[in-house]
Amino acid sequence: MEESYPVRFCQLPAVFRIITIHSFQVQLQTLTAVVKLFLRKPETSQGLVQKVLNTATKDCDSPDVRDRAYIYWRLLSTDPGAAKVWALVQYHFSSFSWALRP
């Protein structure tokens, strides 16, 4: 069964060219999207993920973005299987209790 992607991944290179001028939230989301794309389709996105991780670790001003890029880079280079489990986890928020207690 082919997975559907809500984002047009062909547009990610265009988005990443200007990532260094976006807010750190956009940078983190773009970084995560590129890593997830690589984990699902490594044969078509290896060059993109290398460029993204390289730029994020060298050119981004946010320490959060740099740290996450280093974590992804280290995880992908040492154990891609663990990276797949960690990055592609599905969260089910309905199982959490959000009730406020007095």
LUMDRENVEX-509430 format. One record per residue: residue in one letter; residue number from 1; x, y, z of N, C-alpha, C in turn. Coordinates in nm, 4 decimals, padded with zeros to 6 digits. Layout:
   type   seq        n.u        n.v        n.w       ca.u       ca.v       ca.w        c.u        c.v        c.w
      A   NUM          X          Y          Z          X          Y          Z          X          Y          Z
...
// end
This chain:
   type   seq        n.u        n.v        n.w       ca.u       ca.v       ca.w        c.u        c.v        c.w
      M     1    00.0839   -00.1174    00.0000    00.0000    00.0000    00.0000    00.0888    00.1242    00.0000
      E     2    00.0653    00.2139   -00.0916    00.1438    00.3366   -00.1037    00.0967    00.4381    00.0000
      E     3    00.1894    00.4983    00.0705    00.1547    00.5988    00.1698    00.1278    00.7310    00.1003
      S     4    00.0359    00.8062    00.1558    00.0112    00.9394    00.1003    00.0838    01.0412    00.1877
      Y     5    00.1387    01.1409    00.1246    00.2139    01.2436    00.1953    00.1381    01.3743    00.1852
      P     6    00.1121    01.4404    00.2993    00.0365    01.5651    00.2965    00.1157    01.6824    00.2387
      V     7    00.2449    01.6671    00.2255    00.3308    01.7741    00.1759    00.3851    01.7317    00.0400
      R     8    00.3983    01.8243   -00.0488    00.4629    01.7933   -00.1764    00.6129    01.7956   -00.1534
      F     9    00.6718    01.6777   -00.1454    00.8131    01.6698   -00.1129    00.9014    01.7255   -00.2227
      C    10    00.8482    01.7396   -00.3435    00.9280    01.8003   -00.4492    00.9523    01.9477   -00.4208
      Q    11    00.8745    02.0073   -00.3313    00.8912    02.1481   -00.2970    00.9855    02.1694   -00.1792
      L    12    01.0260    02.0642   -00.1118    01.1134    02.0799    00.0040    01.2462    02.1464   -00.0282
      P    13    01.3123    02.1156   -00.1394    01.4366    02.1880   -00.1670    01.4154    02.3387   -00.1782
      A    14    01.3044    02.3796   -00.2372    01.2756    02.5226   -00.2488    01.2504    02.5844   -00.1117
      V    15    01.1819    02.5111   -00.0250    01.1556    02.5607    00.1097    01.2861    02.5701    00.1878
      F    16    01.3730    02.4714    00.1708    01.4946    02.4704    00.2508    01.5945    02.5776    00.2102
      R    17    01.5871    02.6229    00.0858    01.6791    02.7290    00.0440    01.6639    02.8541    00.1297
      I    18    01.5453    02.8761    00.1818    01.5226    02.9968    00.2631    01.4995    02.9642    00.4102
      I    19    01.5346    02.8416    00.4517    01.5083    02.8005    00.5901    01.5848    02.8846    00.6919
      T    20    01.6983    02.9345    00.6559    01.7780    03.0080    00.7535    01.7159    03.1429    00.7882
      I    21    01.6171    03.1884    00.7112    01.5523    03.3156    00.7450    01.4161    03.2962    00.8111
      H    22    01.3696    03.1715    00.8203    01.2416    03.1441    00.8862    01.2607    03.1300    01.0367
      S    23    01.1490    03.1241    01.1072    01.1542    03.1050    01.2523    01.2067    02.9654    01.2835
      F    24    01.2536    02.9471    01.4068    01.3115    02.8178    01.4419    01.2068    02.7072    01.4398
      Q    25    01.0783    02.7400    01.4629    00.9742    02.6381    01.4566    00.9625    02.5819    01.3147
      V    26    00.9684    02.6696    01.2147    00.9631    02.6261    01.0754    01.0874    02.5455    01.0409
      Q    27    01.2014    02.5872    01.0904    01.3251    02.5132    01.0668    01.3174    02.3731    01.1250
      L    28    01.2669    02.3612    01.2486    01.2554    02.2299    01.3119    01.1580    02.1399    01.2364
      Q    29    01.0446    02.1963    01.1947    00.9462    02.1165    01.1224    00.9997    02.0711    00.9870
      T    30    01.0719    02.1594    00.9195    01.1301    02.1234    00.7901    01.2365    02.0167    00.8075
      L    31    01.3197    02.0312    00.9075    01.4232    01.9325    00.9363    01.3612    01.7956    00.9629
      T    32    01.2588    01.7919    01.0450    01.1907    01.6666    01.0767    01.1258    01.6059    00.9528
      A    33    01.0627    01.6890    00.8707    00.9980    01.6391    00.7486    01.0995    01.5773    00.6528
      V    34    01.2141    01.6398    00.6397    01.3170    01.5875    00.5494    01.3726    01.4551    00.6015
      V    35    01.3941    01.4454    00.7310    01.4446    01.3201    00.7889    01.3411    01.2091    00.7732
      K    36    01.2145    01.2395    00.7959    01.1098    01.1389    00.7777    01.1008    01.0952    00.6321
      L    37    01.1147    01.1897    00.5398    01.1159    01.1545    00.3987    01.2314    01.0596    00.3685
      F    38    01.3485    01.0908    00.4212    01.4654    01.0044    00.3993    01.4423    00.8646    00.4550
      L    39    01.3814    00.8543    00.5715    01.3585    00.7236    00.6320    01.2572    00.6412    00.5543
      R    40    01.1639    00.7083    00.4882    01.0633    00.6365    00.4098    01.1077    00.6114    00.2664
      K    41    01.1838    00.7027    00.2090    01.2278    00.6906    00.0701    01.3752    00.7295    00.0583
      P    42    01.4653    00.6483    00.1122    01.6072    00.6850    00.1153    01.6713    00.6974   -00.0232
      E    43    01.6237    00.6198   -00.1181    01.6865    00.6215   -00.2497    01.6656    00.7539   -00.3238
      T    44    01.5597    00.8270   -00.2919    01.5324    00.9515   -00.3634    01.5665    01.0764   -00.2838
      S    45    01.5999    01.0615   -00.1583    01.6173    01.1815   -00.0757    01.7497    01.1882   -00.0014
      Q    46    01.8443    01.1034   -00.0341    01.9703    01.1034    00.0390    02.0463    01.2343    00.0229
      G    47    02.0531    01.2859   -00.0978    02.1231    01.4126   -00.1206    02.0581    01.5280   -00.0477
      L    48    01.9248    01.5287   -00.0478    01.8519    01.6357    00.0200    01.8770    01.6335    00.1700
      V    49    01.8702    01.5161    00.2322    01.8895    01.5097    00.3770    02.0321    01.5480    00.4149
      Q    50    02.1292    01.5143    00.3321    02.2669    01.5544    00.3607    02.2822    01.7066    00.3551
      K    51    02.2224    01.7695    00.2537    02.2295    01.9156    00.2422    02.1583    01.9838    00.3588
      V    52    02.0425    01.9308    00.3947    01.9644    01.9888    00.5042    02.0398    01.9785    00.6357
      L    53    02.0927    01.8612    00.6662    02.1660    01.8444    00.7921    02.2923    01.9288    00.7943
      N    54    02.3604    01.9375    00.6833    02.4813    02.0189    00.6752    02.4491    02.1667    00.6975
      T    55    02.3472    02.2152    00.6306    02.3091    02.3563    00.6466    02.2573    02.3842    00.7868
      A    56    02.1775    02.2924    00.8402    02.1212    02.3141    00.9741    02.2286    02.3174    01.0812
      T    57    02.3340    02.2371    01.0647    02.4387    02.2356    01.1668    02.5371    02.3512    01.1523
      K    58    02.5469    02.4084    01.0334    02.6461    02.5140    01.0116    02.5884    02.6546    01.0003
      D    59    02.4689    02.6680    00.9436    02.4185    02.8009    00.9100    02.3008    02.8500    00.9927
      C    60    02.2357    02.7632    01.0673    02.1189    02.8059    01.1453    02.1642    02.8708    01.2761
      D    61    02.0980    02.9794    01.3124    02.1332    03.0511    01.4345    02.0768    02.9866    01.5605
      S    62    01.9687    02.9116    01.5466    01.9025    02.8532    01.6627    01.9797    02.7314    01.7143
      P    63    02.0162    02.7325    01.8421    02.0838    02.6143    01.8978    01.9933    02.4915    01.8997
      D    64    01.8619    02.5116    01.9100    01.7691    02.3984    01.9081    01.7726    02.3274    01.7734
      V    65    01.7767    02.4046    01.6659    01.7825    02.3465    01.5315    01.9151    02.2746    01.5112
      R    66    02.0232    02.3371    01.5512    02.1545    02.2734    01.5373    02.1615    02.1440    01.6171
      D    67    02.1128    02.1473    01.7414    02.1168    02.0273    01.8252    02.0343    01.9142    01.7646
      R    68    01.9144    01.9462    01.7169    01.8306    01.8412    01.6585    01.8955    01.7864    01.5316
      A    69    01.9565    01.8729    01.4524    02.0237    01.8270    01.3311    02.1390    01.7332    01.3666
      Y    70    02.2169    01.7671    01.4705    02.3252    01.6784    01.5141    02.2712    01.5448    01.5646
      I    71    02.1600    01.5490    01.6370    02.1002    01.4244    01.6867    02.0562    01.3367    01.5705
      Y    72    01.9852    01.3974    01.4742    01.9427    01.3207    01.3571    02.0631    01.2660    01.2817
      W    73    02.1638    01.3477    01.2616    02.2816    01.3064    01.1869    02.3499    01.1880    01.2555
      R    74    02.3664    01.1984    01.3856    02.4308    01.0919    01.4626    02.3478    00.9637    01.4592
      L    75    02.2165    00.9776    01.4761    02.1277    00.8623    01.4764    02.1234    00.7947    01.3399
      L    76    02.1164    00.8750    01.2345    02.1135    00.8179    01.0998    02.2444    00.7500    01.0628
      S    77    02.3547    00.8046    01.1110    02.4842    00.7465    01.0745    02.5188    00.6231    01.1576
      T    78    02.4659    00.6111    01.2784    02.5007    00.4972    01.3625    02.3994    00.3837    01.3553
      D    79    02.2701    00.4167    01.3557    02.1680    00.3117    01.3571    02.0411    00.3599    01.2866
      P    80    02.0334    00.3455    01.1543    01.9146    00.3896    01.0813    01.7860    00.3195    01.1255
      G    81    01.7979    00.1965    01.1715    01.6797    00.1246    01.2204    01.6207    00.1910    01.3436
      A    82    01.7054    00.2303    01.4361    01.6590    00.3005    01.5554    01.6043    00.4380    01.5186
      A    83    01.6670    00.5019    01.4218    01.6190    00.6322    01.3768    01.4784    00.6194    01.3196
      K    84    01.4552    00.5124    01.2459    01.3232    00.4913    01.1872    01.2182    00.4726    01.2952
      V    85    01.2502    00.3929    01.3953    01.1560    00.3707    01.5054    01.1303    00.5010    01.5806
      W    86    01.2348    00.5767    01.6057    01.2231    00.6987    01.6855    01.1527    00.8107    01.6098
      A    87    01.1880    00.8322    01.4849    01.1347    00.9465    01.4106    00.9975    00.9210    01.3512
      L    88    00.9643    00.7979    01.3224    00.8369    00.7686    01.2574    00.7298    00.7203    01.3544
      V    89    00.7509    00.7414    01.4823    00.6532    00.6997    01.5827    00.5236    00.7787    01.5637
      Q    90    00.4121    00.7105    01.5820    00.2813    00.7741    01.5717    00.2303    00.8031    01.7127
      Y    91    00.1958    00.9283    01.7370    00.1440    00.9664    01.8672   -00.0075    00.9621    01.8645
      H    92   -00.0645    00.9065    01.9683   -00.2092    00.9004    01.9814   -00.2478    00.9818    02.1045
      F    93   -00.2832    01.1072    02.0809   -00.3100    01.1975    02.1909   -00.4416    01.1665    02.2618
      S    94   -00.5278    01.0896    02.1997   -00.6546    01.0573    02.2637   -00.6339    00.9685    02.3857
      S    95   -00.5198    00.9038    02.3970   -00.4954    00.8166    02.5114   -00.4471    00.8930    02.6343
      F    96   -00.4145    01.0215    02.6168   -00.3707    01.1010    02.7297   -00.4903    01.1662    02.7970
      S    97   -00.4807    01.1852    02.9244   -00.5879    01.2521    02.9990   -00.5502    01.3979    03.0131
      W    98   -00.6330    01.4851    02.9568   -00.6055    01.6286    02.9613   -00.6938    01.6988    03.0652
      A    99   -00.7592    01.6234    03.1507   -00.8469    01.6839    03.2502   -00.7668    01.7617    03.3533
      L   100   -00.8108    01.8807    03.3807   -00.7451    01.9612    03.4843   -00.8029    01.9244    03.6191
      R   101   -00.7177    01.9103    03.7134   -00.7638    01.8748    03.8468   -00.7509    01.9969    03.9370
      P   102   -00.8496    02.0173    04.0204   -00.8425    02.1347    04.1104   -00.7376    02.1222    04.2169
// end
